[in-house]
């Protein structure tokens, strides 16, 4: 970033770096003539919770039928399903959406996470309820490797991979071998096995590809990935008989949470409590008390039931009285740090494929933000906004706390991108960095079949949602499914039925 041209690039940093609690974002150092806009909060409260600080226990000021903790897609969906009841939704950020959060640049939407869903998922059904229409992607994933763009890499593209013949044959053999497996019959065995054990029989370039794909989709490299998780996904996207049924909005699935928040605010504004950090959840025989901090004041509300739509690493620190085995299961779940870098260009740079994988770089894949509307009649691409998913290793989580490290992450993304293809060697107008410390649970061995089922069991009047209550990977549909299940479990309890 030393050239004169780059000294004019504007850097914008947003996003929480600790899921489930606010964070303090220090001002990012900027080049001359660039003044970054930085949005952030404070992380003192959540660090106090982490360190076991005891907060005061005030009397509950109000009572509700249900309190929902967490305003991401799972919490918002639970509120939507409960809109005929007396609910209160408590969210630590000043906006709703969680990891499915949409941002805009001059009216153009771009993603900070949550890229797409499918027409057979619960997200599709919820979109119909909300009267919004996701659009088809119709573009199986491509690949950029050795200076070449290969569309539909795992389908028709296998014959065109820019590798030597022996490597191409190894990719083909891997596909043939894995597609033959009866994954349903082998689910338990495969979920207990690290995926790397299956990859050792093939060319190392395959491991490189999966070490790019896995961290972006479920937070883990092949060494730490459940073989079931990888193959469950692979048998779907590599099957040439499967039509690409993925759908999305311009800028990703943040359009769903945006619509949920808008509709809930229109009718239930008094039931939505942003900017409030939950610090304790304690239940008695006939009620649950939720204590939270808002604007420096410690407050409490009570409810007949509580839905925890928060990640389990936060949940286990907030909920008192969890059974030891359930708390242990939550503690075994691991979470990946994640940065999303958006490069904004004022000219066409890349429109070759919706989601394109780039193994061997500091980012995993790149998404064209307006892919689903780019060919609509009358549409003109004002800016080419490219979203780069940039998952980090667990050991690198602290880099998201550092000004210089965050800028280095974005600079490395830009550097690597500019070297991939001749058309990519251009400078962006702006670089937007969205950083999260623990947004995605890692699909490690046994997470899907053992840890998640044990972690999501209702405890008295407390029920557990969030994408890490479903599996095998973190998805928007999983968040919606977990919300629906927790609402059903809660209603059953309130109606006097035993779980």
N, C-alpha and C positions, 0 to 999 in steps of 0.2 A: 504493500500500500504506500509506496514511496514516490510514485510518479506524480507529476504535476496534475495530470488528469484526475487521478484518484483523490487528490486533496480536496476535490469539490464534492465527493460523494457524501451524502447525508446518511448517518446511521441512526436508526430508531430502535430502542430496546424496550420491550414490554414483557409481561408475563410473570407469573409466580414461579419461584424456584423451589418452593416447598409446598407440595400439594397439601391441601387441607388447612392452610393457615396463610396469613399475609406475609409479605416479605418486603424488606427494605432494599430497593434497587439504587445502587450508587450511580451517579451520573457517569455515563460512558465517555471516556476521553475522545474528543473529536478532532479531526484534522482542521486545519485553518479553513475559515469560511463555511464550516458546517456546524450547525447547532442542533444536536440531537434532541428529539422530544422523548422524554423518559417517563414512563408511568410506573408507579410502584407504591408499595405500602410498607408495613413494618412486620418484622418476624419475631419480635420479642415475645409475643404471647405464645406462639406455638413452641418456641424453644423452651419457654417456662413449663408448658405442658409436658414436653419431651423429658425435661429434667426433673419432673416430679413435683413442681411447685404446687402448693395448696392454695387455691383461690377461696375467697369468702363464699359462704353459702347463703345468699339472701333468700327471703321468702319469695315464692313465686308470685309474680304480679298479675298473671293471667292464666287461664286454663283453656285448653283446646281438646278436641277429639284426638288429634294426632299432630305431632311435631315431626317435620322432616329436616334432617341435618344434612346439608350439602345441596348446592344448586347447580350441579352439572346436569347432564342429560338424564341421569337416573333420578335425581331429586326433582327436576322439573317434570319428568314423566309421572312420577308418583303424585305430584301436586295436581297434574292434569287429570289423572284417574280418580283423584279424591276431591275434585272441584265442587262436588255437591255436599261435601262434609266441611266441618270446621277445622281446617288445617292451618298450620303456620310453617313456612319454609324459611330456614335460617341458612344464610350463605355468607362465607367469610369475605368474598370479594365484593366490590361495589357494582359488579355486573354478574349476570348469570350465564351459564354455558359450560363451565369447566373446560375440559379438553376439546370439546366441540364448540369452539368460539370463533366467530367470524370477524374479520377486520376489513377495512376498506381503504383504498387509495384513490382519491379523486373519483369516487363513485364506483370503482371496480372492486369486487369482493376478492379476498384471498384468504387462505386457510392458515390457522395456527395449529391444526391437528384435525383428525377425523375426516378422511378424504372421501370415502364412498361407502355405500351399502348395496344390498341386492334386492331384487324385486320379490324374493321369497322370504324376506326378513320382516321382523316386526316394525322396523323403521319405515318400510313401505306402507304398512297399514296405518301407522301413526300419521304419516304425511297425508293420507287420504282424510283422516279425521280433521287435520289442521287445514285442509283445502289448499295444500301446496303440492306442486308437481316436480319431483326430481326427474332429471333427464338422463337418457341412456348414454353410457360411455362408449360401448361398442368398439373397444380397442384393446384386445389382450396385450399384456405388458410387453414392452420392448426392452432393448438392451443397448448400451453404448460401451464398446470395448475395443481397444486397440485402434481407436480413431474411426470406428465404423458404427453406424446406427443399424440395429437389426430389429425390425418389428416382429411382434409375436414370437418372442425368442423361444419359448418352450413348446410351440406348435410348429408352424411352417418354418420358423426361423432356425430350427436346429441344424438344417443343412447349410446354413449360411453363417454360422458362428465363425468369427475371425480367429480361429485357433488352428493348430495343426490337426491333421486327420485323426490322429490317435486320441486327441482330447475331444474332438467332436463325437467320435464313436463312443467315448466314455460317457458323455452327456446322454447319448441315445440309449446306451445300455442301462444307465441309471433309471431313465424314464421307463423303459420296458420292465425292468425288475420291480420298481416301486408300484407301477400301475397294476401289477399282478397280485399284489398283497391284498388279502382279505382283512382290511383294517378293522372292521367291526369285530371280527373274531379275535383279533390280536390286540384290541384296545388296551387292556390292562398291561400286557407285556410291553407294548410299545411306549406307553406313557411312563413306564419305569426306566426306560432306556435312553441314555443321552444320544442324540441324533448323530453325533460324530462317529459312533460305532458303526453305523451303516455306511457312512461316507468314505471310510478308510479304504474301501475296495475300489475306489474310482479315482480319477485324475484329481490332483489337488485344486485345480481350477473350480471344481464343483464346490469344494469347501469354501473357497473364496466367494463364490456366488451366494451360498447360503449364509455366510458370515456377513454379507451385505443385506440380504433379504430378511433374515430372522430379526436382527435388532430393530429394523424399521417396523416390523409387523407385530412382534411379541417381545421385543426387548432383549433377546438373548442370541448369542452366537451358537453355532452348531454344537459346541462343547457343552453348553448349558441348556440346550433346547430339548424338550421332550420329543422323542421320535414320532409319537402319535400326533402332536401338534403340527409338526412340519409336514408329515405325510397326509394328514387330513386336509390341509390346505393344498398341497401339491396335487393330489388326485383330483381336485376340483379344477384348478386353473390350468393344469397341463393336459386335461382331457379335451381332445379336439372335437369331440361330439357335444361338448357343453358350450352353449352360446354364452357370450359375455353378458351376464344379466346384471352387471353392476350399474348403479345409478348414483347421481350426485347433483349438486347445485353448483353454480358458479362460486368458487371459493370453498366448496366442501360442505360438510354436514352441519356446520355452524348455523346454516339457514334453518335447520330444524329447531335448535335451541333458541334461536332468535325469535322464531314464530311462537314457540311455547311461551317464552317470557312475555312477548307482546300481548298475547291473548290472555294470559293469567293476570298481567298488570291491568288490562282493560276491565276485568271483572272482579279481581281479588287483590287489588293493590295493597290493601291493609293486611293481607296474609303473607306478603313477601317481605323478608327482612334481610336486606343486603348489608354488607359491612359489619357483620357480627360473627365473631369467632367463638365457636363452642369450645368450652374447656372441661365440661363434666356432664355425664349422663348417669343418673342414679335412679333406680326404681324401688318402689315400695310395693305393698300388696295390691294397692288399687290405683297407682299412678306412677308416672315417670317424671322426674324433674330434670330439665335441661338448663344448665348454667352457661352463660355466654358473656363475652366482653364486647361492648359497642361504645365507641367514642370514649374509651377509658373507663367506662362504668361497668361494673359487674352486675348482671341481671339474671333472673331465672323465670322460667315458665314451666307449667306442668301440663301433662296430657294423659289421656287414657292409654296411648301407645306412642312409640317413637319408631321412625324408620331412619336407619343410619345409611344414608346414601354417600358415604365417605369411604375412601380406600382403607383397607384393613389395617395397614400400619398406623393409621391415625385412629381408627375405630378402637383398636385394642388399648389405646392409651386414654380414651375418653370414657368408655363404658365400664362402670364399676360392677364387680361381681361376675365377670365372665367365667364360665367353667374353665378349669386349668387346661383341659385338652383342646378346647376351642381357642383359647388364647394362644396356646402353643402352635396350633395350625396357622393362625393369623401371623404369628411371628416368623414362620417358615417361608412365608410369601415374600418374594424379592421384587424390587421396583427399579426400573431403569430411568436414568436421567435422560432428558430429551430436549434438543433445541430444534426449532424450525426457522429456517432462514429464507426470507422472500427477497429475491432480486427483482427490482422493477426497472424495466428497460423501456425506452421511448421508441423502439424499433423492433421489428420481428427478429427474434434470436433463435427460438426453437419452438416449433409447433408440430414436431414429428410424431409424438404419441402422448397419450394422457399421462400415464405413469411409466417412466423409463428408468431402468436400473443401471447403476454405474459402479460396478464392483471395483475395489481398489482405490477408492477416493475417500475423502473425509466426510462426504455425505453418502447416503445410501441410494436415494432415488429422487427424481425431479418430476413435479406435476405442473401441467399447464393450467393455470387458475381458471381460465374461461373456456376450457375445452368443450364443454357441453353446449355452449352458445356461439362458438366461433363461426359456425356455418349457417346460423339462422339468417333468413332474409333481412337485409338492411343492417346487420350487425357489423360494426367496424372495430377492430382491435386497436383501441387508443394506446394502450400500453401492454407490452408483453410481460406479464407478471408470472414468475416461475417460483414455485414453492419447493424448497429443498429440505427433505427430512434428514435430520442430522442426529441420530441417536448416539449417546455416549456410553462408554463402559462405566460400570458402577464406581470404579476407582477414580474416575474423572468427574464425579458429581460436583466436587468443590470448584471446578472451573467455572461453573455457572454463577458463582458468588464473586468472581473476580472481574473487574472492568477489563483488564488487559487480556485475560483469557477469553472472555466473551467476544471481544473484538477479533481475537486471533481465530476463533472458531469460524466467524463469518468471513474473515479474510481468506482462510484456507478453502472454504467452500467456493468463493469467487475464483481463487487461483486455480483450483482443480477443474472447475467448470470451464474456464477459459481455455484450457488445454485439450478439452475432449474432442471438439470438432471445429473446423474453420469458422463456422458461423457463430460459435459461442465466444469468440475472442473479441468481446466488446465490453464497454464499461456501463454499469447500471446508473440510473439516476439516483436511486436510493437503495439502501440495504436495511431490511426490517428483521430484527431478531426477536423471536419469542422463545422464552426459556422456561422450562419446568423441571423441578428437581426429581419428582417421583410420579410421573403421570401414568405409567404403564406397568402393570404387573408382568413379570417375566414368566413365560411359559416353560418353566424348568420341569424336569422329571417329577412326577407325582403331584404337581400342582393341580392339574385338572381333575384327576380321579380321587385324590385324597385330601389335599389341603383345602380346596375351595368348598367341597361338600361339608367338611367339618367346620369351616369358618362361618358359613352362612346360616347355620341352624338358629332359629328363633330362640331367644332367651326371655321367657316370661312375656313381658309387654314390649320387648325390643326386637325389631326385625331388621334384616340386613339386605341392602340393595347394593348398587354400584356395579361397574363392569367386572370387578374382581369377585363377584358372586356367581358368575356363570362359567366363563371359559369356553373353549380352551385358550382363546386370545381375547384381548381387550377390544371391544367393538361398541359402536353406538347401539346396535341392536341388542347387544348383551346388557347394556345399561337399561334399555327399555324393558327387556324381558325380566330383569331382576326387580325392577320397580313394580311391574305387574304382579310378579309372584309375591313380593313382600306385602303388597296391598291385599292380595287374596288371603295370605296367612294372617294378616292383621284383622281383616274382617271376620275370618273364621274365629279367631280368639274373642273378639268383641261380641260375637253372636253366641258365645258360650260353647264353641266346639273345641275339642282338644286337638293339638297338632298331631 
